[in-house]
């Protein structure tokens, strides 16, 4: 079985190499090749999963050592893989949902001239993500981490003819570099502290390390997680990343890239368990982000950006749970998996709506689409019910567990974290109900499509529907079948994992688990969650369901305007970082020119002036030299007589 682990990464990596280097001869069949190799990776994952199930709970860790990457004295970097319950969960999620998104992309990108390259980038992304979660050491994990960043840059900016897409790709790349510095520093600290990068020795020797060192490592790992998982304060790239094709949004923002930070924290759980301050920082970041993303999602009229705010919020729930320690590790991963189903389905549903609406993204120009796109409506609706935590669906089982775990933290901290998670559940119900009402209910508010020269896009709908009214229609089966499969996961995955503690029993040997003592019972938490859910839905219905929705958004309150501008996150970054960086650069240039260059140039000028004056003494006249020697002799005689007199 161990020999199959490398093939998980190798299959999509081979697809990326062939599709990106094979040239135009593969244009007609490249998308099928990319989809096939993603499916092969998923198939191998299923085989390995079945093999792990046949082993005892404590004997489900497999290792495959390929070769020593850097074998020198005192420094050993290996290309080796580790497959256990945690990495196996991610393998199935990444390859399974990734394969469905590949299938969806066959129809969605049908008319794009660069479809082969797009599928090559998708394969590269899946391979890098699988490398990240299968690495058996932090250095190899970093290699996959950077590969994910590169692939996301290529996918977000795939339509680079749009300046907004090119800018969004650069923004995502640069913001993630900040987090990547945190990971690189953490790895350096690990090596200097433990003398190795491997998970086993590092995590096993945590108890022999000072709390200060563990806190420093934990905070750097948290910084890395904030970048990849779009957590405050490194969340500004996520909304702009919606400029990429919709399958990219589903792949990056549902089951893969944004979950990498959660994986990193849970995998490094022993480090955070030994550093309470770093663990507290994780919970604070998660709680702040889940509210931040929810508030932003309430005011977005762009359907994909509303879902991006939702992603930020839901990842905040996972980070919050991961920061709770052994109480929440399992529930963080459980919500990550269920979120992979319903959020991928929601993004693909948004793409289906755009496909039938001339690439329109403004929900205020939708309305009444449920009768025109029934499959999209049902699958999107099931994803909506799952994410708000409707009883019996996936989100109900996973998100409620996180809220319970937050309260179980105990004391004032538990009440604050649990209250934030509970409030976030109510806001989630509001903004997701708003998305449903604006898109599928009410009167149709369709507008003629703008001229093609005004909206540069690779979407065929924007090219062929320019100047005409949209004619909504259901998407082809290549797009609806993946949506249906994900809808099944949105409905049944949570119950399958939660009932009988299947998921807890599966992960506990790797992550550990501790039962907390919440100040309120589980039934009280469930009833409170249902209450805020009903309130959120009712408020959304009163605002968007009972009266006509204007096509042009009203000015709104200060909070609404702030949420539309992402709570001024870009303004803050511009004032503090961009302008601050400009002023710092100008100051450094001034110091360089005035002080550093001034000292160097002044010294050179002084030497030049002195040498020019001394040069005059060397004029070639014998009488001048005689006078010089006479003067020097006179000075020596005078000095000698003076010394004798003293």
C-alpha positions in Angstrom: 0.0 0.0 0.0 2.8 2.4 0.8 4.0 2.3 -2.8 0.7 3.8 -4.0 1.0 7.0 -1.9 3.3 8.8 -4.4 0.9 8.0 -7.2 -1.7 10.2 -5.5 0.5 13.2 -6.2 2.1 11.8 -9.4 -1.1 11.3 -11.4 -2.3 15.0 -11.4 1.3 16.2 -11.6 1.8 14.1 -14.8 -1.4 15.7 -16.1 -0.1 19.2 -15.4 3.2 18.4 -17.1 1.6 16.9 -20.2 -1.1 19.5 -20.6 1.2 22.5 -20.1 4.1 21.2 -22.2 2.2 19.2 -24.8 1.3 22.1 -27.0 -1.9 22.7 -29.1 -2.1 19.1 -30.3 -3.8 18.4 -27.0 -6.4 21.1 -27.3 -9.2 18.8 -28.3 -8.6 16.1 -25.7 -6.6 17.9 -22.9 -9.7 18.5 -20.7 -10.5 14.8 -20.7 -6.9 13.9 -19.9 -6.8 16.3 -16.9 -10.2 15.0 -15.6 -9.1 11.4 -16.0 -5.9 11.8 -14.0 -7.7 13.7 -11.3 -10.2 10.8 -11.1 -7.2 8.3 -11.0 -5.9 10.1 -8.0 -9.3 9.8 -6.3 -9.5 6.1 -7.2 -6.1 5.5 -5.6 -7.3 7.4 -2.6 -10.3 5.2 -2.3 -8.1 2.0 -2.5 -5.8 3.4 0.2 -8.8 4.4 2.4 -10.2 0.8 2.2 -6.7 -0.5 3.1 -6.6 1.7 6.2 -10.0 0.6 7.3 -8.7 -2.9 7.3 -6.1 -2.0 9.9 -6.4 -1.3 13.6 -7.1 2.3 14.8 -3.5 2.6 16.1 -1.9 1.1 13.0 -3.2 3.4 10.3 -0.1 5.4 9.6 1.8 4.6 6.4 5.2 6.0 5.3 6.8 6.1 1.8 10.4 7.3 1.6 11.4 8.1 -2.0 14.9 9.6 -1.6 16.9 12.0 0.5 16.5 15.4 -0.9 19.5 17.1 0.9 21.6 14.5 2.7 24.4 16.3 4.5 25.9 16.1 8.0 23.5 17.8 10.5 20.9 18.5 7.9 18.6 15.8 6.4 15.7 16.7 4.1 13.7 13.8 2.8 11.2 13.5 0.0 8.9 11.2 2.0 5.1 10.8 2.5 3.0 10.1 5.5 -0.6 8.8 5.2 -2.7 8.7 8.3 -6.3 9.4 9.2 -5.9 13.1 8.9 -4.1 13.2 5.6 -6.4 10.5 4.2 -9.4 12.7 5.0 -7.9 15.5 3.0 -6.8 13.2 0.2 -10.4 12.1 -0.4 -11.8 15.6 -0.1 -9.2 17.2 -2.4 -9.2 14.5 -5.1 -13.0 13.8 -4.9 -14.3 17.4 -5.0 -11.4 18.3 -7.3 -12.6 15.6 -9.8 -16.1 16.9 -9.7 -14.9 20.4 -10.4 -12.8 19.1 -13.3 -16.0 17.5 -14.8 -17.9 20.7 -14.2 -15.2 22.7 -16.0 -15.6 20.6 -19.1 -18.9 22.4 -19.8 -18.2 25.7 -18.1 -15.0 26.3 -20.1 -16.2 24.7 -23.3 -15.7 27.8 -25.5 -12.5 29.0 -23.9 -9.6 28.9 -26.3 -7.1 28.1 -23.5 -9.1 25.3 -21.9 -6.2 22.9 -22.1 -4.0 25.2 -20.1 -6.8 25.7 -17.6 -7.0 22.0 -16.9 -3.2 21.9 -16.7 -3.4 24.5 -14.0 -6.2 22.6 -12.2 -4.1 19.4 -12.2 -1.1 21.4 -10.9 -3.2 22.8 -8.1 -4.5 19.4 -7.0 -1.0 17.9 -7.1 0.4 20.7 -5.0 -2.4 20.4 -2.5 -2.0 16.7 -2.2 1.8 17.1 -1.7 1.0 19.6 1.1 -1.2 17.2 3.1 0.9 14.0 2.4 4.3 15.4 3.3 5.9 13.8 6.4 7.9 16.8 7.2 7.5 20.6 7.4 10.0 21.3 4.6 8.2 19.2 2.1 4.9 20.7 3.3 6.4 24.1 2.5 7.2 23.0 -1.0 3.5 22.0 -1.5 2.5 25.2 0.3 4.4 27.3 -2.3 3.1 25.2 -5.2 -0.5 25.9 -4.1 0.3 29.6 -4.0 1.8 29.4 -7.6 -1.2 27.5 -9.0 -3.7 29.8 -7.3 -1.9 32.8 -8.9 -2.2 31.2 -12.3 -5.8 30.2 -11.9 -7.1 33.5 -10.3 -5.4 35.4 -13.1 -6.4 33.0 -15.9 -8.3 35.6 -17.7 -5.4 38.0 -17.6 -6.9 40.1 -20.4 -9.1 41.6 -17.6 -7.0 44.0 -15.6 -9.1 43.2 -12.5 -8.2 39.5 -12.8 -4.5 40.2 -13.2 -4.5 42.6 -10.2 -6.4 40.1 -8.1 -3.9 37.4 -8.9 -1.0 39.6 -7.9 -2.8 40.7 -4.7 -3.4 37.1 -3.7 0.2 36.2 -4.4 1.7 39.1 -2.4 -0.6 38.8 0.6 0.2 35.1 0.8 3.9 35.8 0.7 3.5 37.5 4.1 2.0 34.3 5.6 4.6 32.2 3.8 7.4 34.2 5.6 5.7 33.1 8.9 5.9 29.4 7.8 9.5 29.7 6.7 10.5 31.3 10.1 8.6 28.6 12.0 10.5 25.9 10.1 13.8 27.5 10.8 12.9 27.7 14.5 11.9 24.1 14.5 15.2 23.0 13.0 17.3 25.0 15.4 15.2 23.7 18.3 14.7 20.1 17.4 17.3 19.5 14.7 14.8 18.1 12.3 11.8 19.0 10.1 9.9 15.6 10.4 6.5 15.7 12.0 7.2 12.7 14.3 10.4 13.9 16.1 9.2 17.5 16.2 5.8 16.8 17.8 7.2 14.1 20.1 9.7 16.4 21.7 7.4 19.4 22.2 7.4 18.7 26.0 11.1 19.2 26.2 11.0 22.7 24.8 10.4 26.0 26.5 6.9 27.6 26.3 8.4 30.8 24.8 9.9 28.9 21.9 6.7 27.0 21.3 4.7 30.3 21.4 7.0 31.8 18.8 6.7 28.8 16.5 2.9 28.7 17.0 2.5 32.4 16.2 4.5 32.0 13.0 2.4 29.0 12.0 -0.8 31.1 12.7 0.6 33.8 10.5 1.0 31.3 7.7 -2.5 29.9 8.3 -3.9 33.5 8.1 -2.5 34.0 4.7 -3.6 30.7 3.1 -7.0 30.5 4.9 -7.8 34.3 4.4 -8.1 35.0 8.1 -7.8 38.5 9.7 -5.5 40.4 9.1 -4.5 38.7 5.8 -8.0 38.2 4.4 -8.0 41.0 1.8 -7.2 38.8 -1.2 -10.2 36.5 -1.0 -12.9 38.7 -2.4 -10.8 39.9 -5.3 -9.9 36.3 -6.1 -13.5 35.9 -7.4 -12.2 37.4 -10.7 -11.0 33.9 -11.6 -13.3 31.4 -13.4 -16.1 30.0 -11.2 -14.6 26.5 -11.0 -11.5 28.1 -9.6 -13.6 29.7 -6.9 -15.1 26.4 -6.0 -11.7 24.6 -6.0 -9.7 27.2 -4.1 -12.4 28.5 -1.7 -14.3 25.3 -0.8 -12.2 22.2 -0.3 -8.5 23.0 -0.9 -6.4 26.1 -0.6 -8.3 28.0 2.1 -8.4 24.8 4.2 -4.6 24.5 4.2 -4.2 26.7 7.2 -6.7 24.6 9.2 -4.7 21.5 8.3 -1.4 23.2 9.4 -2.8 24.1 12.8 -4.4 20.7 13.5 -1.3 18.8 12.2 0.8 21.0 14.6 -1.7 20.6 17.5 1.0 19.4 19.9 2.9 22.7 19.4 -0.2 24.7 20.2 -1.2 22.5 23.1 2.2 23.5 24.7 1.8 27.2 23.9 -1.5 28.5 25.5 -0.8 32.1 24.3 -0.5 31.0 20.7 -3.6 28.8 21.1 -5.6 31.8 22.5 -4.4 33.9 19.5 -5.8 31.2 17.1 -9.2 31.3 18.8 -9.3 35.1 18.7 -8.4 35.2 15.0 -11.1 32.6 14.2 -13.8 34.4 16.2 -13.0 37.8 14.7 -12.8 36.4 11.2 -16.1 34.4 11.4 -17.9 37.6 12.3 -15.9 39.8 9.8 -16.6 37.5 6.9 -20.3 37.2 7.8 -20.8 40.9 8.0 -19.1 41.5 4.7 -21.2 38.8 3.0 -24.4 40.6 4.1 -23.8 43.6 1.9 -22.4 42.1 -1.3 -24.6 42.1 -4.4 -22.0 40.1 -6.4 -23.1 36.5 -5.9 -19.5 35.1 -5.9 -18.3 37.8 -3.5 -21.1 37.1 -1.1 -20.1 33.4 -1.1 -16.4 34.5 -0.6 -17.4 36.4 2.5 -19.2 33.2 3.6 -16.1 31.2 3.0 -14.0 33.5 5.1 -16.6 33.2 7.9 -16.8 29.4 7.7 -13.1 29.0 7.7 -13.2 31.2 10.8 -15.3 28.6 12.5 -12.8 25.9 11.7 -9.9 28.0 13.0 -11.8 28.8 16.1 -12.4 25.1 16.7 -8.7 24.3 16.0 -7.7 26.9 18.5 -9.8 25.2 21.2 -7.2 22.3 21.3 -8.2 18.7 21.7 -11.8 19.8 22.4 -12.2 21.1 18.9 -9.7 19.5 16.5 -12.0 16.8 15.3 -14.9 19.2 14.8 -12.7 21.6 12.9 -11.9 18.9 10.3 -15.5 17.6 10.3 -16.8 21.1 9.4 -14.0 21.4 6.9 -15.2 18.3 5.1 -18.9 19.2 5.2 -18.1 22.7 4.1 -16.2 21.3 1.1 -19.5 19.7 -0.1 -21.9 22.5 0.4 -19.6 25.4 -0.4 -18.3 23.8 -3.6 -22.0 23.1 -4.5 -22.9 26.7 -3.9 -20.0 28.1 -6.0 -20.8 25.7 -8.8 -24.5 26.7 -8.5 -23.4 30.4 -8.8 -21.5 29.5 -11.9 -24.5 27.8 -13.3 -26.6 30.9 -12.7 -24.0 33.1 -14.4 -23.8 30.6 -17.3 -27.6 31.2 -17.9 -27.5 34.9 -17.3 -24.9 36.2 -19.8 -22.2 36.1 -17.1 -24.1 38.5 -14.9 -22.9 38.4 -11.3 -25.2 41.1 -9.7 -27.9 39.4 -7.8 -30.1 42.5 -8.0 -30.4 41.7 -11.7 -31.6 38.1 -11.1 -34.9 37.2 -9.6 -37.4 34.3 -10.2 -34.8 31.9 -11.6 -36.2 28.9 -9.8 -38.6 28.1 -12.6 -36.0 28.5 -15.3 -33.2 26.6 -13.6 -34.8 23.9 -11.5 -31.8 21.7 -11.0 -29.6 24.6 -10.0 -32.3 25.9 -7.7 -32.7 22.6 -5.9 -29.0 21.8 -5.5 -28.1 25.4 -4.5 -31.1 25.4 -2.1 -29.8 22.2 -0.4 -26.4 23.8 -0.1 -28.1 26.9 1.4 -29.9 24.8 4.0 -26.7 22.9 4.9 -24.7 26.0 5.5 -27.2 27.7 7.7 -27.4 24.6 9.8 -30.9 23.4 9.0 -31.7 20.4 11.2 -30.6 17.1 9.7 -28.3 18.5 7.0 -24.5 18.6 7.1 -23.9 22.0 8.6 -26.3 21.2 11.5 -24.0 18.4 12.7 -20.6 20.1 12.2 -21.2 23.7 13.1 -23.3 23.0 16.2 -20.4 20.9 17.5 -18.1 23.8 17.1 -20.5 26.1 19.0 -20.7 23.5 21.8 -16.9 23.2 21.9 -16.6 27.0 22.1 -18.9 27.1 25.1 -17.0 24.1 26.6 -13.9 26.2 26.8 -15.3 27.5 30.1 -15.1 30.8 31.9 -15.4 34.2 30.4 -13.4 33.1 27.4 -15.9 30.3 26.6 -18.9 32.6 26.8 -17.2 35.1 24.5 -16.2 32.6 21.9 -19.5 30.7 22.1 -21.4 33.9 21.8 -19.4 35.0 18.8 -20.0 31.6 17.1 -23.7 31.7 17.9 -24.0 35.3 16.6 -22.2 34.2 13.4 -24.8 31.4 12.9 -27.6 34.0 12.9 -25.8 36.3 10.5 -25.1 33.3 8.2 -28.8 32.5 8.0 -29.4 36.2 7.1 -26.9 36.6 4.3 -27.5 33.2 2.7 -31.3 33.7 2.8 -30.6 37.0 1.1 -28.7 35.3 -1.7 -31.5 32.7 -2.2 -34.2 35.4 -2.3 -32.4 37.7 -4.6 -31.4 34.9 -7.0 -34.3 32.5 -7.2 -37.4 34.3 -5.8 -39.3 37.5 -6.5 -39.9 39.2 -9.8 -37.4 38.9 -12.6 -35.2 41.9 -12.8 -33.1 41.0 -15.8 -31.3 43.7 -17.7 -29.9 43.8 -21.2 -26.3 42.5 -21.3 -23.7 45.2 -21.9 -21.8 45.4 -25.1 -19.0 42.9 -25.4 -16.3 45.6 -25.8 -17.4 47.0 -22.5 -17.0 43.8 -20.6 -13.9 41.9 -21.8 -14.5 38.3 -20.8 -13.7 34.8 -22.0 -17.3 33.7 -21.3 -19.2 32.9 -24.5 -22.4 34.3 -22.9 -20.9 37.7 -22.7 -19.7 37.6 -26.3 -22.9 36.2 -27.9 -25.4 37.9 -25.6 -24.1 41.4 -25.8 -26.9 44.0 -25.9 -29.7 41.3 -25.5 -31.8 40.3 -22.6 -30.7 37.2 -20.8 -32.6 34.0 -21.5 -32.0 31.9 -18.4 -31.7 28.2 -19.1 -30.5 25.1 -17.2 -26.8 24.2 -17.6 -25.7 21.1 -19.4 -25.3 17.7 -17.6 -21.5 18.1 -17.3 -22.3 21.0 -15.0 -25.4 19.8 -13.2 -24.2 16.2 -12.4 -21.3 17.4 -10.1 -23.8 19.8 -8.5 -26.2 16.9 -7.8 -23.4 14.8 -6.3 -22.3 17.7 -4.0 -25.9 18.3 -3.0 -26.0 14.7 -1.7 -22.9 15.4 0.3 -24.5 18.6 1.6 -27.5 16.6 2.9 -26.1 13.3 4.2 -22.4 13.8 5.0 -22.9 15.5 8.3 -25.3 12.9 9.6 -23.1 10.0 8.4 -20.1 11.5 10.2 -21.8 12.8 13.3 -24.3 10.1 14.2 -22.4 7.4 16.1 -19.3 9.5 16.4 -17.8 7.9 13.3 -15.7 10.8 12.4 -14.5 11.3 15.9 -13.4 7.7 16.2 -11.7 7.9 12.9 -9.6 11.0 13.7 -9.0 10.7 17.4 -5.9 8.5 17.2 -4.2 11.3 15.3 -5.7 14.5 16.7 -6.7 13.4 20.1 -9.9 14.4 21.7 -11.0 15.8 25.1 -14.5 16.3 26.3 -15.2 19.7 27.7 -17.8 20.8 30.3 -20.0 23.4 28.7 -21.9 25.7 31.1 -25.0 25.0 29.1 -26.2 21.7 27.7 -26.0 20.5 24.1 -29.8 20.7 23.8 -29.7 24.4 24.9 -27.0 25.1 22.3 -29.0 23.5 19.6 -32.2 25.4 20.5 -30.3 28.7 20.7 -28.8 28.0 17.3 -32.2 27.3 15.8 -33.5 30.4 17.4 -30.9 32.7 15.9 -31.3 30.8 12.5 -35.0 31.6 12.5 -34.4 35.2 13.4 -31.8 35.6 10.6 -34.1 34.0 8.0 -37.0 36.2 9.2 -35.0 39.4 8.9 -33.8 38.5 5.4 -37.4 37.7 4.4 -38.7 41.0 5.7 -36.1 42.9 3.8 -35.9 41.0 0.5 -38.9 38.7 0.3 -41.9 40.8 1.1 -41.3 43.8 -1.1 -39.7 44.4 -4.6 -36.0 44.6 -4.7 -34.5 47.7 -6.5 -32.1 46.9 -9.3 -29.8 49.7 -8.0 -28.7 49.2 -4.5 -29.8 51.9 -2.0 -27.1 53.9 -0.2 -27.7 52.1 3.0 -26.5 52.7 6.5 -22.9 53.4 7.5 -22.4 49.7 8.4 -23.8 48.6 5.0 -21.5 50.9 3.2 -18.6 49.7 5.3 -19.4 46.1 4.5 -19.6 46.8 0.8 -16.1 48.1 1.1 -15.0 45.0 3.1 -15.0 46.9 6.3 -12.3 49.2 4.9 -9.7 46.5 4.9 -8.2 47.7 1.6 -8.3 51.3 2.8 -6.5 50.3 6.0 -3.9 48.3 4.0 -3.4 51.2 1.6 -3.0 53.9 4.3 -0.9 51.8 6.8 1.0 49.5 4.5 1.1 51.1 1.0 1.5 54.7 2.0 3.5 53.8 5.0 5.8 51.7 2.8 6.1 54.6 0.4 7.1 57.0 3.2 9.5 54.5 4.6 11.1 54.0 1.2 11.4 57.7 0.6 13.0 58.2 4.0 15.5 55.4 3.4 16.3 56.9 0.0 16.9 60.3 1.6 19.1 58.7 4.3 21.0 56.8 1.6 21.6 59.9 -0.5 22.2 62.4 2.3 24.0 60.4 5.0 25.5 57.2 3.4 26.3 58.7 0.0 27.1 62.1 1.8 29.8 60.4 4.0 31.3 58.5 1.0 31.2 61.4 -1.4 32.5 63.8 1.3 35.4 61.6 2.1 36.2 61.2 -1.5 36.0 65.0 -2.0 38.2 65.6 1.0 40.9 63.2 -0.2 40.7 64.7 -3.6 41.1 68.2 -2.3 44.0 67.3 0.0 45.8 65.4 -2.8 45.3 68.4 -5.1 47.0 70.7 -2.5 49.8 68.2 -1.8 50.3 67.8 -5.6 51.4 71.5 -5.7 54.4 70.7 -3.6 55.6 68.3 -6.2 56.3 71.0 -8.9 59.6 69.7 -10.3 61.7 72.7 -9.2 64.9 71.9 -7.3 64.8 75.2 -5.3 61.4 74.2 -4.0 62.6 70.8 -2.8 65.7 72.5 -1.2 63.4 74.9 0.7 61.3 72.0 1.8 64.3 70.1 3.1 65.6 73.2 4.8 62.2 73.8 6.5 62.0 70.2 7.6 65.5 70.3 9.0 64.8 73.6 10.9 61.7 72.0 12.4 63.6 68.9 13.6 66.4 71.1 15.1 63.8 73.3 16.9 61.9 70.3 18.2 65.2 68.7 19.5 66.3 71.9 21.3 62.8 72.3 22.8 62.8 68.8 24.2 66.3 69.3 25.8 65.2 72.5 27.4 62.2 70.8 28.9 
